[in-house]
Amino acid sequence: MILCEDLSVTLPGADGPVDVLRDVRLSVEKAEFVSVLGTSGSGKTTLLRALGGLLPATSGTVRCDDAVVSGPPEGVVTVFQDYAHSLLPWRTVRRNVALGVESTLPKAERDERVDEALAMVGLSDRASEYPWRLSGGMQQRVQIARALAIRPRVLLMDEPFGALDAMTKASLQDQLQQVQELTGTTIVFVTHDVEEAVYLSDRVVVLRGSPASIGLSLAVPLPRPRNQITTKERADYLELRHEVYEALGHRVPVAERSHG
């Protein structure tokens, strides 16, 4: 679905060009959920923007369905953390969700898409509400619903739950799992939360170094559907979590590893 071949990205900095990514090699299969982690400033968002055609490669290539990405590919949608500024406050929830399809689809099909997307994120009963009257978690659901109404092949998500409280985050994590099960959408998910990455993903990728490349690509063979309590109590979940922490440079005490 997505293939990076020796991707390097250099960006302008205050003291001259900054090499952010170097020789990144990454493949993401259809319907796979891949999380990208790394320390602050490691290039996670830069990688996501390059995958989405929002940032050109300095060298190497990004391909989506075998076509070289030179701009935003059709069917690839990015969801950002800043949901409050991504929604139009003067539009209702329904009209915000319709934004990406209202000029391309006849009204009946557009309404069907919007209803379907709102149902998937549990907001059917809030369709006539305005975003500024909703909680942060609900606003983020609106942004996700707007992306789903386009019926994307690929969702690129940049720390979408990073600004939310723990309970809301857990609820949206589970909702996202259900959405992917229903739609088969390929998801690349940037996060700084190790537990979130292991819980959600089929594979976790860790960026390391400066400039960054992939230091770890770890399969997550935990059974689905996953549960916030029982999945996180499993010994294999804890072992995977330890591996990711260590790849990020955090040492896991022997006693904790043995306990897990």
Phi and psi restraints in degrees (value plus and minus 20) as a CYANA .aco file:
   2 ILE   PHI    -147.3  -107.3
   2 ILE   PSI     116.4   156.4
   3 LEU   PHI    -158.5  -118.5
   3 LEU   PSI     102.0   142.0
   4 CYS   PHI    -122.1   -82.1
   4 CYS   PSI     108.9   148.9
   5 GLU   PHI    -141.4  -101.4
   5 GLU   PSI      87.4   127.4
   6 ASP   PHI      31.0    71.0
   6 ASP   PSI      24.6    64.6
   7 LEU   PHI     -92.4   -52.4
   7 LEU   PSI     105.1   145.1
   8 SER   PHI    -146.7  -106.7
   8 SER   PSI     120.8   160.8
   9 VAL   PHI    -153.4  -113.4
   9 VAL   PSI     106.0   146.0
  10 THR   PHI    -135.6   -95.6
  10 THR   PSI     110.9   150.9
  11 LEU   PHI    -139.0   -99.0
  11 LEU   PSI     132.8   172.8
  12 PRO   PHI     -89.3   -49.3
  12 PRO   PSI     121.6   161.6
  13 GLY   PHI    -149.8  -109.8
  13 GLY   PSI     152.1   192.1
  14 ALA   PHI     -80.8   -40.8
  14 ALA   PSI     -51.8   -11.8
  15 ASP   PHI    -129.0   -89.0
  15 ASP   PSI       0.3    40.3
  16 GLY   PHI      99.4   139.4
  16 GLY   PSI    -198.4  -158.4
  17 PRO   PHI     -80.2   -40.2
  17 PRO   PSI     122.8   162.8
  18 VAL   PHI    -140.4  -100.4
  18 VAL   PSI     101.6   141.6
  19 ASP   PHI     -98.2   -58.2
  19 ASP   PSI      91.6   131.6
  20 VAL   PHI    -114.6   -74.6
  20 VAL   PSI     -67.5   -27.5
  21 LEU   PHI    -143.3  -103.3
  21 LEU   PSI     124.3   164.3
  22 ARG   PHI    -160.4  -120.4
  22 ARG   PSI     104.3   144.3
  23 ASP   PHI      33.3    73.3
  23 ASP   PSI      25.8    65.8
  24 VAL   PHI     -97.0   -57.0
  24 VAL   PSI     105.5   145.5
  25 ARG   PHI    -138.9   -98.9
  25 ARG   PSI      98.1   138.1
  26 LEU   PHI    -169.5  -129.5
  26 LEU   PSI     114.8   154.8
  27 SER   PHI    -146.3  -106.3
  27 SER   PSI     119.5   159.5
  28 VAL   PHI    -144.6  -104.6
  28 VAL   PSI     102.4   142.4
  29 GLU   PHI    -101.5   -61.5
  29 GLU   PSI     141.4   181.4
  30 LYS   PHI     -79.0   -39.0
  30 LYS   PSI     113.2   153.2
  31 ALA   PHI      48.8    88.8
  31 ALA   PSI      -8.4    31.6
  32 GLU   PHI    -104.4   -64.4
  32 GLU   PSI     127.3   167.3
  33 PHE   PHI    -129.7   -89.7
  33 PHE   PSI      90.5   130.5
  34 VAL   PHI    -137.5   -97.5
  34 VAL   PSI     106.0   146.0
  35 SER   PHI    -121.3   -81.3
  35 SER   PSI     123.1   163.1
  36 VAL   PHI    -135.8   -95.8
  36 VAL   PSI     102.6   142.6
  37 LEU   PHI    -141.2  -101.2
  37 LEU   PSI     144.9   184.9
  38 GLY   PHI     153.6   193.6
  38 GLY   PSI     143.2   183.2
  39 THR   PHI     -86.7   -46.7
  39 THR   PSI     146.5   186.5
  40 SER   PHI     -77.7   -37.7
  40 SER   PSI     110.8   150.8
  41 GLY   PHI      61.2   101.2
  41 GLY   PSI      -9.1    30.9
  42 SER   PHI    -100.6   -60.6
  42 SER   PSI     -29.9    10.1
  43 GLY   PHI      86.7   126.7
  43 GLY   PSI      -3.1    36.9
  44 LYS   PHI     -81.1   -41.1
  44 LYS   PSI     -71.0   -31.0
  45 THR   PHI     -87.9   -47.9
  45 THR   PSI     -55.6   -15.6
  46 THR   PHI     -80.2   -40.2
  46 THR   PSI     -63.3   -23.3
  47 LEU   PHI     -82.0   -42.0
  47 LEU   PSI     -65.2   -25.2
  48 LEU   PHI     -82.0   -42.0
  48 LEU   PSI     -61.9   -21.9
  49 ARG   PHI     -86.0   -46.0
  49 ARG   PSI     -55.6   -15.6
  50 ALA   PHI     -87.2   -47.2
  50 ALA   PSI     -60.1   -20.1
  51 LEU   PHI     -81.9   -41.9
  51 LEU   PSI     -56.0   -16.0
  52 GLY   PHI    -106.8   -66.8
  52 GLY   PSI     -15.9    24.1
  53 GLY   PHI      54.0    94.0
  53 GLY   PSI      -4.7    35.3
  54 LEU   PHI    -109.8   -69.8
  54 LEU   PSI     -30.1     9.9
  55 LEU   PHI    -163.9  -123.9
  55 LEU   PSI     106.0   146.0
  56 PRO   PHI     -95.0   -55.0
  56 PRO   PSI     128.6   168.6
  57 ALA   PHI     -92.0   -52.0
  57 ALA   PSI     118.3   158.3
  58 THR   PHI     -95.0   -55.0
  58 THR   PSI     -58.7   -18.7
  59 SER   PHI    -172.2  -132.2
  59 SER   PSI     145.9   185.9
  60 GLY   PHI      58.7    98.7
  60 GLY   PSI    -195.9  -155.9
  61 THR   PHI    -158.2  -118.2
  61 THR   PSI     134.7   174.7
  62 VAL   PHI    -138.9   -98.9
  62 VAL   PSI     110.9   150.9
  63 ARG   PHI    -140.6  -100.6
  63 ARG   PSI     123.5   163.5
  64 CYS   PHI    -147.6  -107.6
  64 CYS   PSI      98.1   138.1
  65 ASP   PHI      32.5    72.5
  65 ASP   PSI      23.7    63.7
  66 ASP   PHI      52.6    92.6
  66 ASP   PSI     -22.3    17.7
  67 ALA   PHI    -117.4   -77.4
  67 ALA   PSI     114.0   154.0
  68 VAL   PHI     -85.6   -45.6
  68 VAL   PSI     111.2   151.2
  69 VAL   PHI    -103.1   -63.1
  69 VAL   PSI      98.8   138.8
  70 SER   PHI    -145.8  -105.8
  70 SER   PSI     -15.8    24.2
  71 GLY   PHI    -194.5  -154.5
  71 GLY   PSI     158.3   198.3
  72 PRO   PHI     -78.5   -38.5
  72 PRO   PSI      96.9   136.9
  73 PRO   PHI     -91.5   -51.5
  73 PRO   PSI     130.8   170.8
  74 GLU   PHI     -82.3   -42.3
  74 GLU   PSI     115.0   155.0
  75 GLY   PHI      63.1   103.1
  75 GLY   PSI     -13.8    26.2
  76 VAL   PHI    -131.3   -91.3
  76 VAL   PSI      99.2   139.2
  77 VAL   PHI    -143.6  -103.6
  77 VAL   PSI     117.4   157.4
  78 THR   PHI    -125.8   -85.8
  78 THR   PSI     113.8   153.8
  79 VAL   PHI    -134.2   -94.2
  79 VAL   PSI     105.1   145.1
  80 PHE   PHI    -122.1   -82.1
  80 PHE   PSI     145.8   185.8
  81 GLN   PHI     -88.3   -48.3
  81 GLN   PSI     -54.4   -14.4
  82 ASP   PHI    -101.7   -61.7
  82 ASP   PSI      51.2    91.2
  83 TYR   PHI     -84.1   -44.1
  83 TYR   PSI     -54.2   -14.2
  84 ALA   PHI     -80.7   -40.7
  84 ALA   PSI     -58.0   -18.0
  85 HIS   PHI    -110.9   -70.9
  85 HIS   PSI     -23.6    16.4
  86 SER   PHI    -110.6   -70.6
  86 SER   PSI     -34.2     5.8
  87 LEU   PHI    -124.9   -84.9
  87 LEU   PSI     129.3   169.3
  88 LEU   PHI    -112.9   -72.9
  88 LEU   PSI      92.8   132.8
  89 PRO   PHI     -85.7   -45.7
  89 PRO   PSI     -42.9    -2.9
  90 TRP   PHI    -105.6   -65.6
  90 TRP   PSI     -25.0    15.0
  91 ARG   PHI    -122.2   -82.2
  91 ARG   PSI     124.6   164.6
  92 THR   PHI     -86.8   -46.8
  92 THR   PSI     149.4   189.4
  93 VAL   PHI     -74.9   -34.9
  93 VAL   PSI     -67.4   -27.4
  94 ARG   PHI     -78.1   -38.1
  94 ARG   PSI     -64.8   -24.8
  95 ARG   PHI     -93.7   -53.7
  95 ARG   PSI     -48.7    -8.7
  96 ASN   PHI     -85.9   -45.9
  96 ASN   PSI     -63.4   -23.4
  97 VAL   PHI     -85.7   -45.7
  97 VAL   PSI     -51.7   -11.7
  98 ALA   PHI     -98.2   -58.2
  98 ALA   PSI     -27.7    12.3
  99 LEU   PHI     -75.5   -35.5
  99 LEU   PSI     -59.9   -19.9
 100 GLY   PHI    -100.4   -60.4
 100 GLY   PSI     -29.6    10.4
 101 VAL   PHI    -145.0  -105.0
 101 VAL   PSI     -24.9    15.1
 102 GLU   PHI     -88.4   -48.4
 102 GLU   PSI     -44.2    -4.2
 103 SER   PHI    -117.3   -77.3
 103 SER   PSI     -22.4    17.6
 104 THR   PHI    -138.8   -98.8
 104 THR   PSI     -32.6     7.4
 105 LEU   PHI    -144.8  -104.8
 105 LEU   PSI     128.5   168.5
 106 PRO   PHI     -84.0   -44.0
 106 PRO   PSI     136.9   176.9
 107 LYS   PHI     -76.3   -36.3
 107 LYS   PSI     -62.8   -22.8
 108 ALA   PHI     -82.7   -42.7
 108 ALA   PSI     -64.5   -24.5
 109 GLU   PHI     -90.0   -50.0
 109 GLU   PSI     -58.1   -18.1
 110 ARG   PHI     -80.5   -40.5
 110 ARG   PSI     -66.8   -26.8
 111 ASP   PHI     -81.5   -41.5
 111 ASP   PSI     -58.6   -18.6
 112 GLU   PHI     -84.1   -44.1
 112 GLU   PSI     -63.6   -23.6
 113 ARG   PHI     -82.6   -42.6
 113 ARG   PSI     -64.3   -24.3
 114 VAL   PHI     -84.8   -44.8
 114 VAL   PSI     -65.0   -25.0
 115 ASP   PHI     -80.3   -40.3
 115 ASP   PSI     -62.4   -22.4
 116 GLU   PHI     -83.1   -43.1
 116 GLU   PSI     -65.0   -25.0
 117 ALA   PHI     -86.7   -46.7
 117 ALA   PSI     -62.6   -22.6
 118 LEU   PHI     -83.5   -43.5
 118 LEU   PSI     -58.8   -18.8
 119 ALA   PHI     -84.5   -44.5
 119 ALA   PSI     -59.2   -19.2
 120 MET   PHI     -84.5   -44.5
 120 MET   PSI     -50.3   -10.3
 121 VAL   PHI    -123.1   -83.1
 121 VAL   PSI     -11.6    28.4
 122 GLY   PHI      51.9    91.9
 122 GLY   PSI      14.4    54.4
 123 LEU   PHI    -142.6  -102.6
 123 LEU   PSI       0.7    40.7
 124 SER   PHI     -77.7   -37.7
 124 SER   PSI     -55.1   -15.1
 125 ASP   PHI    -103.0   -63.0
 125 ASP   PSI     -19.5    20.5
 126 ARG   PHI    -134.5   -94.5
 126 ARG   PSI      -5.2    34.8
 127 ALA   PHI     -80.7   -40.7
 127 ALA   PSI     -52.3   -12.3
 128 SER   PHI    -112.8   -72.8
 128 SER   PSI     -19.1    20.9
 129 GLU   PHI    -100.6   -60.6
 129 GLU   PSI     145.0   185.0
 130 TYR   PHI    -122.4   -82.4
 130 TYR   PSI     125.1   165.1
 131 PRO   PHI     -75.5   -35.5
 131 PRO   PSI     -58.3   -18.3
 132 TRP   PHI     -88.7   -48.7
 132 TRP   PSI     -30.4     9.6
 133 ARG   PHI    -113.9   -73.9
 133 ARG   PSI     -20.6    19.4
 134 LEU   PHI    -122.0   -82.0
 134 LEU   PSI     139.0   179.0
 135 SER   PHI     -89.5   -49.5
 135 SER   PSI     146.1   186.1
 136 GLY   PHI     -78.6   -38.6
 136 GLY   PSI     -62.5   -22.5
 137 GLY   PHI     -81.9   -41.9
 137 GLY   PSI     -60.4   -20.4
 138 MET   PHI     -88.4   -48.4
 138 MET   PSI     -58.3   -18.3
 139 GLN   PHI     -81.5   -41.5
 139 GLN   PSI     -59.9   -19.9
 140 GLN   PHI     -86.4   -46.4
 140 GLN   PSI     -54.7   -14.7
 141 ARG   PHI     -83.1   -43.1
 141 ARG   PSI     -56.9   -16.9
 142 VAL   PHI     -82.6   -42.6
 142 VAL   PSI     -64.2   -24.2
 143 GLN   PHI     -82.3   -42.3
 143 GLN   PSI     -60.7   -20.7
 144 ILE   PHI     -86.1   -46.1
 144 ILE   PSI     -61.6   -21.6
 145 ALA   PHI     -81.3   -41.3
 145 ALA   PSI     -59.2   -19.2
 146 ARG   PHI     -81.7   -41.7
 146 ARG   PSI     -60.2   -20.2
 147 ALA   PHI     -85.7   -45.7
 147 ALA   PSI     -62.0   -22.0
 148 LEU   PHI     -87.4   -47.4
 148 LEU   PSI     -50.1   -10.1
 149 ALA   PHI     -82.0   -42.0
 149 ALA   PSI     -45.4    -5.4
 150 ILE   PHI     -96.3   -56.3
 150 ILE   PSI     -33.3     6.7
 151 ARG   PHI      36.3    76.3
 151 ARG   PSI      40.9    80.9
 152 PRO   PHI     -90.0   -50.0
 152 PRO   PSI     129.8   169.8
 153 ARG   PHI     -98.5   -58.5
 153 ARG   PSI     -53.3   -13.3
 154 VAL   PHI    -153.4  -113.4
 154 VAL   PSI     111.3   151.3
 155 LEU   PHI    -128.4   -88.4
 155 LEU   PSI     103.3   143.3
 156 LEU   PHI    -125.2   -85.2
 156 LEU   PSI      99.8   139.8
 157 MET   PHI    -141.7  -101.7
 157 MET   PSI      99.2   139.2
 158 ASP   PHI    -122.7   -82.7
 158 ASP   PSI      74.5   114.5
 159 GLU   PHI      25.4    65.4
 159 GLU   PSI      33.0    73.0
 160 PRO   PHI     -86.0   -46.0
 160 PRO   PSI     -42.1    -2.1
 161 PHE   PHI    -130.9   -90.9
 161 PHE   PSI      -9.8    30.2
 162 GLY   PHI     -84.1   -44.1
 162 GLY   PSI     -47.8    -7.8
 163 ALA   PHI    -117.6   -77.6
 163 ALA   PSI     -12.0    28.0
 164 LEU   PHI    -121.4   -81.4
 164 LEU   PSI     136.0   176.0
 165 ASP   PHI     -91.4   -51.4
 165 ASP   PSI     145.6   185.6
 166 ALA   PHI     -80.7   -40.7
 166 ALA   PSI     -62.1   -22.1
 167 MET   PHI     -87.3   -47.3
 167 MET   PSI     -63.3   -23.3
 168 THR   PHI     -85.9   -45.9
 168 THR   PSI     -60.2   -20.2
 169 LYS   PHI     -80.1   -40.1
 169 LYS   PSI     -66.2   -26.2
 170 ALA   PHI     -81.3   -41.3
 170 ALA   PSI     -61.7   -21.7
 171 SER   PHI     -82.5   -42.5
 171 SER   PSI     -63.2   -23.2
 172 LEU   PHI     -92.2   -52.2
 172 LEU   PSI     -52.7   -12.7
 173 GLN   PHI     -78.6   -38.6
 173 GLN   PSI     -65.7   -25.7
 174 ASP   PHI     -88.7   -48.7
 174 ASP   PSI     -56.1   -16.1
 175 GLN   PHI     -85.4   -45.4
 175 GLN   PSI     -59.7   -19.7
 176 LEU   PHI     -84.0   -44.0
 176 LEU   PSI     -59.9   -19.9
 177 GLN   PHI     -78.3   -38.3
 177 GLN   PSI     -64.7   -24.7
 178 GLN   PHI     -84.4   -44.4
 178 GLN   PSI     -61.3   -21.3
 179 VAL   PHI     -81.0   -41.0
 179 VAL   PSI     -65.2   -25.2
 180 GLN   PHI     -85.2   -45.2
 180 GLN   PSI     -57.0   -17.0
 181 GLU   PHI     -82.6   -42.6
 181 GLU   PSI     -57.7   -17.7
 182 LEU   PHI     -94.2   -54.2
 182 LEU   PSI     -55.6   -15.6
 183 THR   PHI    -124.6   -84.6
 183 THR   PSI     -42.9    -2.9
 184 GLY   PHI      48.5    88.5
 184 GLY   PSI       2.7    42.7
 185 THR   PHI     -90.6   -50.6
 185 THR   PSI     120.0   160.0
 186 THR   PHI     -96.8   -56.8
 186 THR   PSI     112.2   152.2
 187 ILE   PHI    -147.9  -107.9
 187 ILE   PSI     108.1   148.1
 188 VAL   PHI    -133.5   -93.5
 188 VAL   PSI     102.5   142.5
 189 PHE   PHI    -146.0  -106.0
 189 PHE   PSI      90.7   130.7
 190 VAL   PHI    -106.9   -66.9
 190 VAL   PSI     111.5   151.5
 191 THR   PHI    -171.3  -131.3
 191 THR   PSI     139.6   179.6
 192 HIS   PHI    -127.0   -87.0
 192 HIS   PSI     -16.4    23.6
 193 ASP   PHI    -121.2   -81.2
 193 ASP   PSI      87.7   127.7
 194 VAL   PHI     -81.4   -41.4
 194 VAL   PSI     -65.7   -25.7
 195 GLU   PHI     -79.8   -39.8
 195 GLU   PSI     -62.2   -22.2
 196 GLU   PHI     -82.1   -42.1
 196 GLU   PSI     -64.7   -24.7
 197 ALA   PHI     -82.2   -42.2
 197 ALA   PSI     -67.7   -27.7
 198 VAL   PHI     -86.4   -46.4
 198 VAL   PSI     -60.1   -20.1
 199 TYR   PHI     -83.9   -43.9
 199 TYR   PSI     -60.8   -20.8
 200 LEU   PHI    -107.7   -67.7
 200 LEU   PSI     -47.9    -7.9
 201 SER   PHI    -113.9   -73.9
 201 SER   PSI     137.2   177.2
 202 ASP   PHI    -106.3   -66.3
 202 ASP   PSI     -45.9    -5.9
 203 ARG   PHI    -173.9  -133.9
 203 ARG   PSI     122.4   162.4
 204 VAL   PHI    -135.3   -95.3
 204 VAL   PSI     111.1   151.1
 205 VAL   PHI    -135.8   -95.8
 205 VAL   PSI     111.9   151.9
 206 VAL   PHI    -134.5   -94.5
 206 VAL   PSI     106.4   146.4
 207 LEU   PHI    -107.3   -67.3
 207 LEU   PSI     115.3   155.3
 208 ARG   PHI    -159.3  -119.3
 208 ARG   PSI     133.2   173.2
 209 GLY   PHI      74.1   114.1
 209 GLY   PSI     152.7   192.7
 210 SER   PHI    -166.4  -126.4
 210 SER   PSI      84.0   124.0
 211 PRO   PHI     -86.3   -46.3
 211 PRO   PSI     136.7   176.7
 212 ALA   PHI    -107.1   -67.1
 212 ALA   PSI     127.5   167.5
 213 SER   PHI    -158.5  -118.5
 213 SER   PSI    -199.9  -159.9
 214 ILE   PHI    -100.9   -60.9
 214 ILE   PSI      98.1   138.1
 215 GLY   PHI    -116.0   -76.0
 215 GLY   PSI     -38.3     1.7
 216 LEU   PHI    -174.3  -134.3
 216 LEU   PSI     115.1   155.1
 217 SER   PHI    -149.3  -109.3
 217 SER   PSI      88.9   128.9
 218 LEU   PHI    -139.5   -99.5
 218 LEU   PSI      98.6   138.6
 219 ALA   PHI     -89.3   -49.3
 219 ALA   PSI     123.9   163.9
 220 VAL   PHI    -140.6  -100.6
 220 VAL   PSI      67.2   107.2
 221 PRO   PHI    -106.4   -66.4
 221 PRO   PSI      14.1    54.1
 222 LEU   PHI     -91.8   -51.8
 222 LEU   PSI     120.8   160.8
 223 PRO   PHI     -85.3   -45.3
 223 PRO   PSI     129.8   169.8
 224 ARG   PHI    -135.6   -95.6
 224 ARG   PSI     133.4   173.4
 225 PRO   PHI     -90.1   -50.1
 225 PRO   PSI     132.5   172.5
 226 ARG   PHI    -119.8   -79.8
 226 ARG   PSI     134.8   174.8
 227 ASN   PHI    -147.6  -107.6
 227 ASN   PSI     116.6   156.6
 228 GLN   PHI     -78.7   -38.7
 228 GLN   PSI     -48.9    -8.9
 229 ILE   PHI    -116.8   -76.8
 229 ILE   PSI     -79.1   -39.1
 230 THR   PHI     -88.8   -48.8
 230 THR   PSI     -56.5   -16.5
 231 THR   PHI     -84.2   -44.2
 231 THR   PSI     -61.7   -21.7
 232 LYS   PHI     -97.9   -57.9
 232 LYS   PSI     -26.0    14.0
 233 GLU   PHI    -114.9   -74.9
 233 GLU   PSI     -27.4    12.6
 234 ARG   PHI     -90.9   -50.9
 234 ARG   PSI     123.6   163.6
 235 ALA   PHI     -83.3   -43.3
 235 ALA   PSI     -57.4   -17.4
 236 ASP   PHI     -91.5   -51.5
 236 ASP   PSI     -51.8   -11.8
 237 TYR   PHI     -82.0   -42.0
 237 TYR   PSI     -66.5   -26.5
 238 LEU   PHI     -84.3   -44.3
 238 LEU   PSI     -57.1   -17.1
 239 GLU   PHI     -86.8   -46.8
 239 GLU   PSI     -62.3   -22.3
 240 LEU   PHI     -83.1   -43.1
 240 LEU   PSI     -62.6   -22.6
 241 ARG   PHI     -78.9   -38.9
 241 ARG   PSI     -63.4   -23.4
 242 HIS   PHI     -80.6   -40.6
 242 HIS   PSI     -63.4   -23.4
 243 GLU   PHI     -81.1   -41.1
 243 GLU   PSI     -60.6   -20.6
 244 VAL   PHI     -89.0   -49.0
 244 VAL   PSI     -64.0   -24.0
 245 TYR   PHI     -77.1   -37.1
 245 TYR   PSI     -63.4   -23.4
 246 GLU   PHI     -85.6   -45.6
 246 GLU   PSI     -56.9   -16.9
 247 ALA   PHI     -85.5   -45.5
 247 ALA   PSI     -45.9    -5.9
 248 LEU   PHI    -106.5   -66.5
 248 LEU   PSI     -20.4    19.6
 249 GLY   PHI      75.6   115.6
 249 GLY   PSI      -9.3    30.7
 250 HIS   PHI    -118.8   -78.8
 250 HIS   PSI     104.4   144.4
 251 ARG   PHI    -100.1   -60.1
 251 ARG   PSI     112.3   152.3
 252 VAL   PHI    -117.1   -77.1
 252 VAL   PSI     102.7   142.7
 253 PRO   PHI     -78.0   -38.0
 253 PRO   PSI     123.3   163.3
 254 VAL   PHI     -78.0   -38.0
 254 VAL   PSI     -60.4   -20.4
 255 ALA   PHI     -81.2   -41.2
 255 ALA   PSI     -60.1   -20.1
 256 GLU   PHI     -88.2   -48.2
 256 GLU   PSI     -60.8   -20.8
 257 ARG   PHI     -82.3   -42.3
 257 ARG   PSI     -63.7   -23.7
 258 SER   PHI     -83.5   -43.5
 258 SER   PSI     -59.7   -19.7
 259 HIS   PHI     -83.9   -43.9
 259 HIS   PSI     -58.8   -18.8
